[in-house]
Structures are given as structure tokens and as C-alpha cells.
């Protein structure tokens, strides 16, 4: 596929019109990753997102976006921002969500290339969208498990992949067909497309029960311990709690603030069994991978083939 957009190589600002929408991108020459061998600029990050937008945007549409902003690049401090900042383009779609406090927060929604680049231009390295769509923010259409190596004990990524296979097999016995991706950081994500219906709390309850059962069955490999201080060393955390209402994870195809700009990338189960490394997937090679094999997470978008979670609740 041809590039959706080729950004000019400039250190300054540029104004574009995409689909009739006027957009200004700023400070393109700003260094977002620096290393002894290379510097990756804000322009490089924006160009990457433009290159993968054909496959990425369908996973973001109609979902509130939590902005995780890195104004000084991957090595600087970040902060979370929910409410869409003022001013913002009048063409930007938003999603209004009422929280327990009674506050109604207008989140930005990435429905097209222009809104994608607008969000990234704010300094968002990775993208964090809601699990439920905006027309019913309490009923997600997928559940997931965040497999995260416990910091104590030197857990290798191979061990994380072994944990992914255990969780996959457990889900398969229930009739589910999980998808897997690297987090781009240190772990792995497993997602299951479900028929929308159960509330976020019900999805969370199922994920918690399964995570705890698996940790009890595989105590030398897994833990589901919520308290960080109590997690045993050398284990992989099956983090069910990320299914809670309002929580988010880095989206598919998101670069991460890690060395060499590693990317959260879908894998085949054959790749998981064979073994890969987090750093195998970066902003300089993921677009070519997508052009070659397409979107491995396309089943997450399909209307058919979704699991009816009520069967196991």
C-alpha cells in the first residue's frame, strides 16, 4: 500500500489539509528518542503513525482516547490528560463520559488520519483508547490479560511468552480465540473479542477469576497478586485489573517510550512458540511488516466470531 501521507523533512511546523480538515503539526525536528547511534524525531513518530494509520485507525474509532503526553520525548516525564484541551479543531470528534464524581469529561476520539496526527502532535507516543465504544461506555467488546514480568527475579521475555501460551490454552478450553501482541515495553497482551453485553464489572470479574485460577495452577510461573510488594519474584503477573472501568492499555501498533522506539505488535501464535524479542518490532520496521502480512488483529474488528461471555459468567 502507498503511504497515506509523506511529511516534509523540516525542523519547524507544517500545515496540512487531510480530508478537508486543516491541521497544524509543530516542532517536527524535536528529538523524541536519542541514542548513541540515532535520533528519532517527532516528525519520525508522526510519519510512523501516518504509515500505519490504515490498520490502526479502525481499532481506535468510536472510542474515547486517554492522552498520555510526553512533551519532552520518551526520556522526559509524561502526564495523563483526559479532557480534550482548548482550543482544539472544531472538526475533532469527542466522547462525553460521566464519572462517579458527577464530572462529565469530553475525551478526543480518533476516527481518521487527521485526528490521529492531532493527538500524536500533542506528544502522545503511545495511544490509550477505552475498551468500550462511546455509544455504551460500560459494555466493552473485548476482554484482555496484561502479562507483565515481576520486576524482582529477572524474568525474561521468553518466560512472558510461556505465560501467554498458558493463558491461551486456558481460554481455548472455554471456546475463546485469543489474539496476542507484545506490549512494546516488557510484556504481552492477550485480547478476546466478545459479544457486547456484559458490563465492564462483569468482564473484570471473569478476568480476575481466571487469572487467580491460573496462578494457583502454575505457581512457579504466574501470579495474580494485586499488591506489588507481595508479588513473588521471578513470576509473570496476569494483570486482570486492567479490565476495570476507565483503565486503558497501550493500543495495538503503539510505539513505546523505550530504546529504539519498540512497538506493541501483534504476533502469530507460531511466533510466540518459536520466540521473539520486544526489540524485534520498532517504528522503522513495523510498517513493512504490516504491508507484508496485514493486520493480525483484524478479528478484533469483526462482527462475527465473537465469544459470548455470558456462557462462562
C-alpha positions as CSV (number, residue, x, y, z in Angstrom):
1,X,0.0,0.0,0.0
2,X,1.2,3.5,-0.8
3,X,1.9,5.9,2.1
4,X,-1.1,7.7,3.3
5,X,1.0,10.8,3.7
6,X,4.6,11.9,3.4
7,X,5.6,14.6,5.8
8,X,8.2,17.2,4.8
9,X,11.6,16.9,6.4
10,X,11.6,20.1,8.4
11,X,12.6,21.1,12.0
12,X,9.7,23.5,12.3
13,X,6.0,23.5,11.8
14,X,3.8,22.4,8.9
15,X,0.2,22.9,8.0
16,X,-1.7,20.2,6.2
17,X,-5.2,19.6,4.8
18,X,-6.4,16.0,5.2
19,X,-9.8,15.1,4.1
20,X,-10.8,18.7,4.1
21,X,-9.6,19.1,7.7
22,X,-6.9,21.8,8.4
23,X,-4.2,20.5,10.7
24,X,-1.0,22.1,12.1
25,X,1.9,19.9,13.2
26,X,4.6,21.6,15.4
27,X,8.3,21.2,16.2
28,X,8.8,18.3,13.8
29,X,12.6,18.4,14.4
30,X,12.3,17.8,18.2
31,X,14.2,14.8,19.4
32,X,11.8,12.2,20.9
33,X,14.3,9.3,21.2
34,X,18.1,9.8,21.5
35,X,20.8,7.1,21.5
36,X,24.5,6.8,20.7
37,X,23.7,5.7,17.2
38,X,20.5,7.5,16.2
39,X,17.9,10.2,17.0
40,X,14.2,9.7,16.3
41,X,12.3,12.9,15.9
42,X,8.8,14.0,16.4
43,X,8.5,14.0,12.7
44,X,9.6,10.4,12.6
45,X,6.9,9.5,15.1
46,X,4.2,11.3,13.2
47,X,5.3,9.7,9.9
48,X,5.2,6.3,11.5
49,X,1.6,6.8,12.6
50,X,0.7,8.0,9.2
51,X,2.2,4.9,7.7
52,X,0.3,2.5,9.9
53,X,-3.0,4.5,10.0
54,X,-4.8,2.3,7.6
55,X,-4.5,-0.6,10.0
56,X,-4.5,1.3,13.3
57,X,-7.4,3.8,13.0
58,X,-10.1,1.0,12.8
59,X,-9.0,-0.1,16.3
60,X,-9.4,3.4,17.7
61,X,-12.7,4.6,16.1
62,X,-15.6,5.4,18.3
63,X,-13.6,5.1,21.5
64,X,-12.5,7.7,24.0
65,X,-8.8,8.4,23.9
66,X,-6.8,9.0,27.1
67,X,-3.9,11.2,26.2
68,X,-0.5,10.1,27.7
69,X,1.7,13.1,26.8
70,X,5.4,13.2,26.6
71,X,6.2,16.8,25.8
72,X,9.9,16.3,26.1
73,X,10.1,12.9,24.3
74,X,10.5,9.4,25.5
75,X,13.2,10.2,28.1
76,X,11.2,13.0,29.7
77,X,8.3,13.0,32.2
78,X,4.8,12.2,31.0
79,X,1.4,13.1,32.2
80,X,-2.1,11.8,31.6
81,X,-4.8,14.0,30.2
82,X,-8.5,13.0,29.7
83,X,-10.3,16.2,28.8
84,X,-9.7,17.5,25.3
85,X,-7.7,20.6,25.5
86,X,-8.8,24.1,24.5
87,X,-8.5,25.3,21.8
88,X,-9.0,22.2,19.6
89,X,-10.2,21.9,16.0
90,X,-13.9,22.1,15.5
91,X,-13.8,19.0,13.3
92,X,-12.4,16.8,16.2
93,X,-14.9,14.2,17.4
94,X,-15.3,13.9,21.2
95,X,-16.8,11.4,23.6
96,X,-18.6,12.7,26.7
97,X,-18.3,10.3,29.7
98,X,-19.8,10.9,33.1
99,X,-17.6,9.7,36.0
100,X,-18.7,8.7,39.6
101,X,-17.8,12.2,40.8
102,X,-20.5,13.6,38.5
103,X,-18.0,15.2,36.3
104,X,-18.6,14.9,32.5
105,X,-15.3,14.7,30.6
106,X,-15.1,15.2,26.9
107,X,-12.4,12.8,25.5
108,X,-11.0,13.1,22.0
109,X,-11.9,10.4,19.5
110,X,-9.5,9.2,16.8
111,X,-11.8,8.5,13.8
112,X,-9.4,9.3,10.9
113,X,-5.9,10.3,10.0
114,X,-6.3,13.9,10.8
115,X,-7.5,13.3,14.4
116,X,-4.7,10.6,14.8
117,X,-2.0,13.1,13.9
118,X,-3.6,15.8,16.0
119,X,-3.4,13.6,19.1
120,X,0.2,12.4,18.4
121,X,1.2,16.0,17.8
122,X,0.3,16.7,21.5
123,X,3.3,14.4,22.4
124,X,1.3,11.2,22.7
125,X,3.9,8.4,22.0
126,X,1.5,5.5,22.7
127,X,-2.2,5.6,22.3
128,X,-4.6,4.5,25.1
129,X,-8.2,4.1,24.0
130,X,-11.2,2.8,26.0
131,X,-12.3,-0.8,25.8
132,X,-15.9,0.2,25.2
133,X,-17.2,2.3,22.4
134,X,-18.7,5.7,23.0
135,X,-22.3,4.7,22.5
136,X,-22.1,2.5,25.6
137,X,-19.0,3.1,27.7
138,X,-20.0,0.5,30.3
139,X,-20.1,-2.5,27.9
140,X,-16.7,-3.4,26.3
141,X,-16.5,-5.6,23.2
142,X,-13.3,-7.3,24.2
143,X,-11.6,-8.6,27.4
144,X,-7.9,-8.8,27.9
145,X,-5.0,-10.0,30.0
146,X,-1.9,-7.9,30.6
147,X,1.1,-10.2,31.2
148,X,3.8,-8.2,33.0
149,X,7.1,-9.6,34.3
150,X,7.5,-9.0,38.1
151,X,10.4,-6.7,38.5
152,X,12.1,-8.9,41.1
153,X,13.8,-12.0,39.8
154,X,14.9,-11.1,36.3
155,X,12.0,-12.5,34.3
156,X,12.9,-13.0,30.6
157,X,10.6,-12.2,27.7
158,X,10.7,-15.9,26.9
159,X,9.0,-16.6,30.2
160,X,6.4,-14.0,29.4
161,X,5.7,-15.8,26.1
162,X,5.5,-19.1,28.0
163,X,2.9,-17.4,30.3
164,X,1.0,-16.3,27.2
165,X,0.8,-19.9,26.0
166,X,-0.7,-21.0,29.3
167,X,-3.3,-18.3,29.2
168,X,-4.1,-19.0,25.6
169,X,-4.7,-22.7,26.3
170,X,-6.9,-21.9,29.2
171,X,-9.0,-19.5,27.1
172,X,-9.1,-22.1,24.3
173,X,-10.7,-24.7,26.6
174,X,-13.6,-22.3,27.1
175,X,-14.0,-21.8,23.4
176,X,-12.3,-18.5,23.1
177,X,-9.8,-17.5,20.4
178,X,-7.4,-15.0,21.9
179,X,-5.1,-12.7,20.0
180,X,-1.7,-11.8,21.2
181,X,0.7,-8.9,20.9
182,X,3.8,-7.6,22.5
183,X,3.3,-4.6,24.8
184,X,6.3,-2.9,23.2
185,X,7.7,-2.5,26.7
186,X,8.4,-5.7,28.6
187,X,5.3,-7.9,28.5
188,X,2.5,-9.2,26.3
189,X,-1.3,-8.6,25.9
190,X,-3.9,-11.2,25.1
191,X,-7.3,-9.9,23.9
192,X,-10.5,-11.8,23.2
193,X,-13.2,-10.3,21.0
194,X,-16.6,-10.7,22.9
195,X,-20.2,-10.0,22.0
196,X,-21.1,-6.7,23.7
197,X,-23.5,-7.2,26.5
198,X,-21.8,-7.9,29.9
199,X,-20.8,-4.8,31.9
200,X,-17.2,-3.8,32.5
201,X,-17.5,-5.0,36.1
202,X,-18.7,-8.4,34.8
203,X,-15.8,-8.7,32.4
204,X,-13.4,-7.7,35.1
205,X,-14.9,-10.3,37.5
206,X,-14.4,-13.1,34.9
207,X,-10.8,-12.0,34.2
208,X,-10.0,-11.9,37.9
209,X,-11.4,-15.4,38.5
210,X,-9.4,-16.9,35.6
211,X,-6.2,-15.1,36.5
212,X,-6.4,-16.3,40.1
213,X,-7.2,-19.9,39.0
214,X,-4.2,-20.0,36.6
215,X,-1.9,-18.5,39.2
216,X,-2.9,-21.3,41.6
217,X,-2.3,-24.0,38.9
218,X,1.0,-22.5,37.8
219,X,2.5,-21.0,41.0
220,X,6.1,-21.1,39.7
221,X,5.3,-19.2,36.5
222,X,2.3,-17.0,37.2
223,X,1.0,-14.6,39.9
224,X,-2.2,-12.7,40.2
225,X,-1.2,-10.8,43.3
226,X,-2.6,-7.3,43.3
227,X,-0.2,-5.8,45.8
228,X,3.1,-5.1,44.3
229,X,5.1,-5.8,47.5
230,X,3.5,-9.2,47.8
231,X,4.2,-10.4,44.2
232,X,6.7,-13.3,44.3
233,X,10.0,-12.8,42.4
234,X,10.6,-14.5,39.0
235,X,6.9,-14.7,38.1
236,X,4.7,-13.2,35.3
237,X,1.8,-11.1,36.6
238,X,-1.5,-12.0,35.0
239,X,-3.0,-8.5,35.4
240,X,-6.7,-8.8,35.3
241,X,-7.2,-5.4,37.0
242,X,-6.6,-3.5,33.7
243,X,-10.2,-4.6,32.7
244,X,-11.6,-2.2,35.3
245,X,-13.8,0.7,34.2
246,X,-11.8,3.6,32.8
247,X,-8.5,1.7,32.7
248,X,-6.6,1.6,29.4
249,X,-3.6,-0.2,27.8
250,X,-1.3,0.9,25.0
251,X,-3.1,0.2,21.7
252,X,-2.0,-2.1,19.0
253,X,0.8,-0.6,16.9
254,X,1.7,2.0,19.5
255,X,5.3,2.9,19.9
256,X,6.5,2.9,23.4
257,X,9.0,5.2,25.3
258,X,11.6,2.5,25.2
259,X,15.0,2.3,23.5
260,X,14.8,2.2,19.7
261,X,11.1,3.0,19.8
262,X,9.8,-0.5,20.1
263,X,6.2,-1.0,19.0
264,X,3.3,-3.0,20.5
265,X,3.0,-5.5,17.7
266,X,0.6,-8.4,17.0
267,X,2.2,-11.9,16.8
268,X,1.1,-15.2,15.4
269,X,1.0,-18.0,17.9
270,X,3.7,-19.7,15.9
271,X,5.9,-16.7,16.6
272,X,5.1,-16.9,20.3
273,X,6.0,-20.6,20.4
274,X,9.3,-20.0,18.4
275,X,10.2,-17.0,20.4
276,X,10.7,-13.3,19.6
277,X,12.2,-10.2,21.3
278,X,10.5,-7.0,22.2
279,X,13.1,-5.1,20.2
280,X,12.4,-7.1,17.0
281,X,9.4,-4.7,16.4
282,X,10.2,-1.0,16.0
283,X,8.9,2.1,14.2
284,X,11.5,1.5,11.5
285,X,10.2,-2.0,10.5
286,X,6.6,-2.4,11.7
287,X,5.1,-0.6,8.6
288,X,6.9,-3.0,6.3
289,X,5.6,-5.9,8.4
290,X,2.1,-4.7,8.1
291,X,2.3,-4.2,4.3
292,X,3.6,-7.8,4.1
293,X,1.2,-9.7,6.4
294,X,-1.6,-7.3,7.1
295,X,-3.4,-6.7,10.4
296,X,-3.2,-9.9,12.5
297,X,-5.7,-8.3,14.9
298,X,-8.4,-7.9,12.3
299,X,-10.6,-10.5,14.1
300,X,-10.9,-7.9,16.9
301,X,-12.9,-5.7,14.5
302,X,-15.1,-8.4,13.0
303,X,-18.8,-8.7,13.9
304,X,-18.8,-12.5,13.5
305,X,-16.7,-15.0,15.6
306,X,-17.0,-13.1,18.8
307,X,-17.3,-15.0,22.1
308,X,-20.5,-14.8,24.2
309,X,-19.1,-14.2,27.6
310,X,-22.4,-14.9,29.3
311,X,-21.6,-18.6,28.7
312,X,-18.9,-18.5,31.4
313,X,-20.1,-15.8,33.7
